[in-house]
Amino acid sequence: MFKNYLLIALRNIKRYRGYSLINILGLSIGIASCLFILLYVQFELSYDNYHKDADRIYRVANSRKTNARLELFATAPMGAAPTIKESFPEVEEAARCSEANSFQVKYKDKKYIE
């Protein structure tokens, strides 16, 4: 029975080459896309899970709105870590992560390079 199904499938593939090529190509692209999405989601969900208390780790992000566009950064100002640790007793430890570039901070008419 299975042999007959296989023969019919092969005959149809030979007879309708263009249609079969489109179907096989679409199926392979769909399967490859699903696998890539699965790998990406698995990576994102497992990020930083090697830490002992991974569920207790948080990241403070920085955002800036320029020309009606919101830009997000994975860095925080230099004084953020000590200030957060002093202000919130729940915070056990704090670490800073910043780029080597300097930023200009403007408050009213004063400008500061940070």
Residue frames as a rotation matrix with the C-alpha (Angstrom) as fourth column:
MET 1
0.565 0.825 0.000 0.00
0.825 -0.565 0.000 0.00
0.000 0.000 -1.000 0.00
PHE 2
0.519 -0.457 -0.723 2.75
0.100 -0.807 0.582 2.41
-0.849 -0.375 -0.373 0.98
LYS 3
-0.535 -0.742 0.404 4.63
0.450 0.154 0.880 1.45
-0.715 0.653 0.252 -2.19
ASN 4
-0.048 0.615 0.787 1.64
0.989 -0.083 0.125 2.52
0.142 0.784 -0.604 -4.30
TYR 5
0.850 0.352 -0.392 1.42
0.445 -0.878 0.175 5.88
-0.283 -0.323 -0.903 -2.54
LEU 6
0.083 -0.920 -0.383 5.12
0.070 -0.378 0.923 6.45
-0.994 -0.104 0.033 -3.10
LEU 7
-0.572 -0.262 0.777 4.84
0.733 0.262 0.628 5.57
-0.368 0.929 0.042 -6.81
ILE 8
0.401 0.801 0.445 1.88
0.897 -0.441 -0.015 7.91
0.184 0.405 -0.895 -7.28
ALA 9
0.755 -0.178 -0.632 3.75
0.197 -0.856 0.477 10.71
-0.626 -0.485 -0.611 -5.48
LEU 10
-0.317 -0.948 -0.007 6.84
0.205 -0.076 0.976 10.24
-0.926 0.308 0.218 -7.65
ARG 11
-0.345 0.273 0.898 4.74
0.938 0.142 0.317 10.20
-0.041 0.951 -0.305 -10.83
ASN 12
0.737 0.675 0.027 3.01
0.675 -0.738 0.020 13.42
0.034 0.003 -0.999 -9.82
ILE 13
0.406 -0.682 -0.608 6.36
0.083 -0.635 0.768 15.05
-0.910 -0.363 -0.201 -9.01
LYS 14
-0.612 -0.649 0.452 7.65
0.477 0.153 0.865 14.10
-0.631 0.745 0.216 -12.48
ARG 15
-0.105 0.669 0.736 4.46
0.985 -0.031 0.169 15.15
0.136 0.742 -0.656 -14.25
TYR 16
0.818 0.435 0.376 4.03
0.357 -0.897 0.260 18.50
0.451 -0.078 -0.889 -12.46
ARG 17
-0.021 -0.963 -0.270 7.64
0.914 0.091 -0.395 19.56
0.405 -0.255 0.878 -11.96
GLY 18
-0.540 -0.192 0.820 7.03
0.080 -0.981 -0.177 23.29
0.838 -0.030 0.545 -11.54
TYR 19
0.421 0.802 0.424 4.15
-0.472 -0.206 0.857 22.87
0.774 -0.561 0.292 -9.12
SER 20
0.777 -0.185 -0.601 6.08
0.506 0.751 0.423 20.23
0.373 -0.633 0.678 -7.15
LEU 21
-0.293 -0.951 0.096 9.17
0.743 -0.289 -0.604 22.45
0.602 -0.106 0.791 -6.99
ILE 22
-0.299 0.264 0.917 7.14
-0.348 -0.925 0.153 25.35
0.889 -0.273 0.368 -5.63
ASN 23
0.753 0.658 0.028 5.50
-0.297 0.302 0.906 23.12
0.587 -0.690 0.423 -3.00
ILE 24
0.555 -0.615 -0.560 8.75
0.763 0.644 0.050 21.48
0.330 -0.455 0.827 -1.88
LEU 25
-0.469 -0.743 0.478 10.59
0.501 -0.669 -0.549 24.81
0.728 -0.018 0.686 -1.82
GLY 26
0.009 0.570 0.821 7.81
-0.497 -0.710 0.499 26.46
0.868 -0.412 0.277 0.20
LEU 27
0.895 0.324 -0.308 7.73
0.048 0.615 0.787 23.57
0.444 -0.719 0.534 2.66
SER 28
0.190 -0.905 -0.380 11.50
0.902 0.314 -0.298 23.64
0.389 -0.286 0.876 3.15
ILE 29
-0.527 -0.331 0.782 11.53
0.101 -0.939 -0.329 27.43
0.844 -0.095 0.529 3.65
GLY 30
0.404 0.777 0.482 8.69
-0.497 -0.256 0.829 27.12
0.768 -0.575 0.283 6.17
ILE 31
0.832 -0.147 -0.536 10.44
0.451 0.742 0.496 24.39
0.324 -0.654 0.683 8.14
ALA 32
-0.212 -0.977 0.033 13.75
0.817 -0.196 -0.542 26.29
0.536 -0.088 0.840 8.12
SER 33
-0.299 0.172 0.939 12.00
-0.239 -0.966 0.101 29.48
0.924 -0.194 0.330 9.28
CYS 34
0.770 0.634 0.073 10.30
-0.268 0.218 0.938 27.64
0.579 -0.742 0.338 12.13
LEU 35
0.535 -0.646 -0.545 13.61
0.790 0.611 0.052 26.14
0.299 -0.459 0.837 13.23
PHE 36
-0.481 -0.731 0.483 15.35
0.510 -0.682 -0.524 29.53
0.713 -0.006 0.702 13.19
ILE 37
0.057 0.590 0.806 12.53
-0.495 -0.684 0.536 31.12
0.867 -0.430 0.253 15.19
LEU 38
0.891 0.262 -0.370 12.65
0.125 0.642 0.756 28.24
0.436 -0.720 0.540 17.67
LEU 39
0.099 -0.944 -0.314 16.41
0.914 0.211 -0.348 28.63
0.395 -0.252 0.884 18.11
TYR 40
-0.491 -0.247 0.836 16.08
0.088 -0.968 -0.234 32.40
0.867 -0.042 0.497 18.57
VAL 41
0.450 0.744 0.495 13.34
-0.505 -0.245 0.827 32.08
0.737 -0.622 0.266 21.19
GLN 42
0.791 -0.220 -0.571 15.28
0.503 0.764 0.403 29.37
0.348 -0.606 0.715 23.00
PHE 43
-0.284 -0.954 0.093 18.37
0.763 -0.283 -0.581 31.60
0.581 -0.094 0.808 23.09
GLU 44
-0.334 0.207 0.919 16.43
-0.274 -0.955 0.116 34.62
0.902 -0.213 0.376 24.36
LEU 45
0.708 0.686 0.169 14.74
-0.384 0.174 0.907 32.61
0.592 -0.707 0.386 27.11
SER 46
0.736 -0.476 -0.480 17.99
0.645 0.709 0.286 31.01
0.204 -0.520 0.829 28.26
TYR 47
0.129 -0.724 0.678 20.04
0.179 -0.655 -0.734 34.22
0.975 0.216 0.045 28.35
ASP 48
-0.393 -0.458 0.798 21.83
-0.662 -0.461 -0.591 34.66
0.638 -0.761 -0.122 31.72
ASN 49
0.714 0.700 0.005 20.25
-0.524 0.531 0.666 31.50
0.463 -0.478 0.746 33.13
TYR 50
0.218 -0.710 -0.669 23.66
0.376 0.694 -0.614 30.18
0.900 -0.118 0.419 34.12
HIS 51
-0.508 -0.360 0.782 23.70
-0.502 -0.615 -0.609 32.52
0.700 -0.702 0.132 37.14
LYS 52
-0.923 0.100 -0.372 22.84
0.340 0.665 -0.665 31.05
0.181 -0.740 -0.648 40.51
ASP 53
-0.292 0.839 -0.460 19.97
0.535 -0.255 -0.805 33.49
-0.793 -0.481 -0.375 41.18
ALA 54
-0.877 -0.123 0.464 19.03
0.478 -0.318 0.819 34.34
0.046 0.940 0.338 37.60
ASP 55
0.032 0.979 0.203 15.45
0.842 -0.136 0.522 35.22
0.538 0.154 -0.829 38.54
ARG 56
0.591 0.151 -0.792 16.74
0.690 -0.604 0.399 37.98
-0.419 -0.782 -0.461 40.84
ILE 57
-0.558 -0.823 -0.108 18.89
0.585 -0.482 0.653 39.80
-0.589 0.301 0.750 38.25
TYR 58
0.647 0.761 0.048 17.52
0.618 -0.486 -0.617 42.96
-0.446 0.429 -0.785 36.65
ARG 59
-0.479 -0.768 0.426 18.88
0.876 -0.388 0.287 45.47
-0.055 0.510 0.858 34.18
VAL 60
0.251 0.464 -0.850 18.33
0.332 -0.866 -0.375 49.21
-0.909 -0.188 -0.371 34.28
ALA 61
-0.125 -0.229 0.965 17.98
0.991 0.008 0.130 50.63
-0.037 0.973 0.226 30.80
ASN 62
-0.485 -0.119 -0.866 18.23
0.176 -0.984 0.036 54.16
-0.857 -0.135 0.498 29.50
SER 63
0.091 0.541 0.836 15.94
0.981 0.098 -0.170 55.77
-0.174 0.835 -0.522 26.94
ARG 64
-0.602 -0.289 -0.744 16.17
0.154 -0.957 0.247 58.99
-0.783 0.035 0.621 25.00
LYS 65
0.389 0.788 0.476 13.59
0.757 0.020 -0.653 60.64
-0.524 0.615 -0.589 22.78
THR 66
-0.525 -0.571 -0.632 14.98
0.000 -0.742 0.671 62.55
-0.851 0.352 0.389 19.82
ASN 67
-0.752 0.238 -0.615 13.01
-0.655 -0.379 0.654 63.87
-0.077 0.895 0.440 16.86
ALA 68
0.252 0.962 0.100 9.91
-0.962 0.260 -0.079 61.88
-0.102 -0.077 0.992 17.82
ARG 69
0.364 -0.215 -0.906 11.99
-0.253 0.914 -0.318 58.69
0.896 0.345 0.278 17.93
LEU 70
0.774 -0.063 0.630 12.59
-0.620 0.127 0.774 56.70
-0.129 -0.990 0.060 21.09
GLU 71
0.145 -0.817 -0.558 16.10
-0.437 0.453 -0.777 55.27
0.888 0.357 -0.291 21.42
LEU 72
0.959 0.179 0.220 16.79
-0.278 0.454 0.846 52.56
0.052 -0.873 0.485 23.98
PHE 73
0.046 -0.994 -0.096 20.21
-0.651 0.043 -0.758 51.87
0.758 0.098 -0.645 25.47
ALA 74
0.649 0.112 -0.753 21.41
0.336 0.846 0.415 49.00
0.683 -0.522 0.511 27.64
THR 75
-0.501 -0.848 -0.172 23.53
0.616 -0.209 -0.760 51.38
0.608 -0.487 0.627 29.69
ALA 76
0.700 0.650 -0.296 22.81
0.671 -0.457 0.584 53.61
0.244 -0.608 -0.756 32.65
PRO 77
0.615 -0.482 0.624 24.47
-0.351 -0.876 -0.331 56.79
0.706 -0.016 -0.708 33.94
MET 78
-0.311 -0.897 -0.313 27.59
-0.043 0.342 -0.939 56.40
0.949 -0.279 -0.145 36.06
GLY 79
-0.807 -0.043 0.589 25.88
-0.558 -0.273 -0.784 57.28
0.195 -0.961 0.197 39.33
ALA 80
0.110 0.965 -0.239 22.91
-0.763 0.236 0.602 54.99
0.637 0.116 0.762 38.84
ALA 81
0.071 -0.092 -0.993 24.30
0.223 0.972 -0.075 51.86
0.972 -0.216 0.089 40.52
PRO 82
-0.839 -0.399 -0.371 25.35
0.424 -0.050 -0.904 53.44
0.342 -0.916 0.211 43.85
THR 83
-0.742 0.614 0.270 22.22
-0.659 -0.742 -0.122 55.58
0.125 -0.268 0.955 43.99
ILE 84
0.165 0.822 -0.544 19.91
-0.572 0.529 0.627 52.63
0.804 0.208 0.558 43.38
LYS 85
-0.191 -0.314 -0.930 21.74
0.469 0.803 -0.368 50.57
0.862 -0.507 -0.006 45.99
GLU 86
-0.979 -0.186 -0.087 21.42
0.170 -0.496 -0.851 53.36
0.115 -0.848 0.517 48.57
SER 87
-0.623 0.776 0.095 17.81
-0.764 -0.630 0.136 54.24
0.166 0.012 0.986 47.75
PHE 88
0.441 0.801 -0.405 16.33
-0.702 0.589 0.400 50.75
0.559 0.108 0.822 47.66
PRO 89
-0.080 -0.502 0.861 17.12
-0.928 0.352 0.120 48.40
-0.364 -0.790 -0.494 50.56
GLU 90
0.766 0.428 0.479 15.92
-0.246 0.884 -0.398 45.42
-0.594 0.187 0.783 48.48
VAL 91
0.795 -0.533 -0.290 18.91
-0.294 0.081 -0.952 45.81
0.531 0.842 -0.093 46.16
GLU 92
0.864 -0.504 -0.004 21.72
0.306 0.518 0.799 43.60
-0.401 -0.691 0.602 47.42
GLU 93
-0.262 -0.965 0.010 24.36
0.498 -0.127 0.858 44.40
-0.826 0.230 0.514 44.79
ALA 94
0.858 0.468 -0.213 24.60
0.072 -0.519 -0.852 46.78
-0.509 0.715 -0.479 41.85
ALA 95
-0.212 -0.915 0.342 26.96
0.643 0.133 0.754 46.91
-0.736 0.380 0.561 38.91
ARG 96
0.347 0.258 -0.902 27.49
-0.380 -0.840 -0.387 49.49
-0.857 0.477 -0.193 36.20
CYS 97
-0.124 -0.339 0.933 27.77
0.809 0.510 0.293 48.90
-0.575 0.791 0.211 32.51
SER 98
0.640 0.303 -0.706 28.56
-0.028 -0.910 -0.415 51.88
-0.768 0.285 -0.574 30.33
GLU 99
0.758 -0.385 0.526 30.11
0.607 0.120 -0.786 52.73
0.239 0.915 0.324 27.01
ALA 100
-0.163 -0.918 -0.363 33.46
0.940 -0.256 0.227 54.47
-0.301 -0.304 0.904 26.84
ASN 101
-0.327 0.098 0.940 31.85
0.581 -0.763 0.282 57.48
0.745 0.639 0.193 25.14
SER 102
-0.835 0.100 -0.541 30.96
0.414 -0.534 -0.737 60.58
-0.363 -0.840 0.404 27.09
PHE 103
-0.069 0.903 0.423 27.53
0.915 -0.112 0.388 62.18
0.398 0.414 -0.819 27.06
GLN 104
-0.918 -0.119 0.378 26.47
0.011 -0.961 -0.276 65.74
0.396 -0.250 0.884 27.50
VAL 105
-0.207 0.848 -0.487 23.74
0.970 0.242 0.009 66.24
0.125 -0.471 -0.873 30.07
LYS 106
-0.761 0.033 0.648 21.80
0.062 -0.990 0.123 69.48
0.646 0.134 0.752 30.03
TYR 107
-0.120 0.726 -0.677 19.75
0.991 0.130 -0.035 70.67
0.062 -0.675 -0.735 32.98
LYS 108
0.691 0.459 -0.558 18.10
0.438 -0.880 -0.181 74.07
-0.575 -0.119 -0.810 32.54
ASP 109
0.925 -0.354 -0.137 20.96
-0.345 -0.637 -0.689 76.31
0.157 0.685 -0.712 31.36
LYS 110
0.144 -0.908 0.394 23.83
-0.834 0.103 0.542 74.18
-0.533 -0.406 -0.742 32.70
LYS 111
0.738 -0.011 -0.675 25.65
-0.483 0.690 -0.539 71.55
0.472 0.723 0.504 30.64
TYR 112
0.286 -0.625 0.727 27.65
-0.721 0.359 0.593 68.67
-0.631 -0.693 -0.348 32.06
ILE 113
0.069 -0.359 -0.931 29.89
-0.775 0.569 -0.277 66.14
0.629 0.740 -0.239 30.36
GLU 114
0.424 0.148 0.894 29.35
-0.773 0.573 0.272 62.72
-0.472 -0.806 0.357 31.84
